[in-house]
Amino acid sequence: MTIQNNNKRNIDHEKVTAERLNGYAALFGCIALVGAYSTTGQIIPGFV
């Protein structure tokens, strides 16, 4: 006698897309932070 375990998860593609876009936005923010720091020497340019 064999027992089959059919626990498949249905992942919504909208959630995957939202998480991917969130990751891209975070990566872009980090790159912008490094760029601003390297050009101006301040983490937030214009903010004392």
trRosetta pair geometry for C-beta under 8 A, 3 or more apart (Angstrom, degrees):
i j d omega theta_ij theta_ji phi_ij phi_ji
11 15 6.8 -114 180 64 79 118
11 16 6.3 67 146 -49 115 114
12 15 4.4 83 76 3 101 104
12 16 7.1 -172 96 -6 55 83
13 16 5.4 -50 -148 37 42 114
13 17 6.2 44 152 -20 69 104
14 17 5.7 -55 -148 38 31 111
14 18 6.2 32 153 -20 65 107
15 18 5.6 -51 -144 37 33 112
15 19 6.3 30 157 -16 65 106
16 19 6.0 -56 -148 38 29 108
16 20 6.3 29 153 -20 63 108
17 20 5.7 -55 -146 36 31 112
17 21 6.3 29 156 -17 65 106
18 21 5.9 -55 -147 38 30 109
18 22 6.3 33 152 -21 63 107
19 22 5.5 -51 -146 36 33 115
19 23 6.4 36 153 -20 64 103
20 23 5.7 -53 -152 34 32 113
20 24 6.5 33 151 -18 65 103
21 24 5.6 -51 -147 36 35 112
21 25 6.3 37 153 -20 66 104
22 25 5.7 -52 -147 36 31 111
22 26 6.4 31 153 -18 64 106
23 26 5.7 -54 -147 37 32 110
23 27 6.3 31 155 -18 65 106
24 27 5.7 -55 -147 38 31 111
24 28 6.2 33 154 -20 65 106
25 28 5.7 -53 -146 37 30 112
25 29 6.4 34 152 -21 63 105
26 29 5.6 -52 -150 35 32 114
26 30 6.6 32 153 -18 64 103
27 30 5.7 -52 -150 34 33 110
27 31 6.4 31 153 -16 65 105
28 31 5.7 -55 -147 39 32 110
28 32 6.2 33 153 -19 66 106
29 32 5.6 -53 -144 38 31 111
29 33 6.3 36 153 -24 64 104
30 33 5.5 -50 -149 32 32 115
30 34 6.6 29 154 -15 64 103
31 34 5.9 -53 -149 38 33 108
31 35 6.2 33 152 -18 65 109
32 35 5.6 -55 -144 40 32 113
32 36 6.1 31 158 -19 67 106
33 36 6.0 -55 -144 37 27 107
33 37 6.3 22 157 -15 62 110
33 43 6.8 1 -159 -158 93 78
34 37 5.8 -58 -145 40 29 109
34 38 6.1 24 158 -18 65 110
35 38 5.9 -58 -142 38 27 106
35 39 6.3 12 164 -8 64 111
36 39 6.3 -64 -143 42 27 100
36 40 5.9 -23 177 25 66 115
36 42 7.2 -60 148 82 97 69
36 43 7.1 70 103 -168 115 28
36 44 7.5 19 139 -109 146 25
36 45 5.5 -126 -167 -24 111 109
37 40 7.0 -75 -123 57 19 78
37 41 6.8 45 -169 -124 55 14
37 42 6.9 -133 -113 77 58 24
37 43 5.7 7 -86 -98 103 52
40 45 4.5 65 62 -101 176 111
42 45 5.1 127 75 -92 118 52
42 46 7.7 163 97 5 152 37
42 47 7.3 163 161 54 132 72
44 47 4.0 -6 107 36 116 129
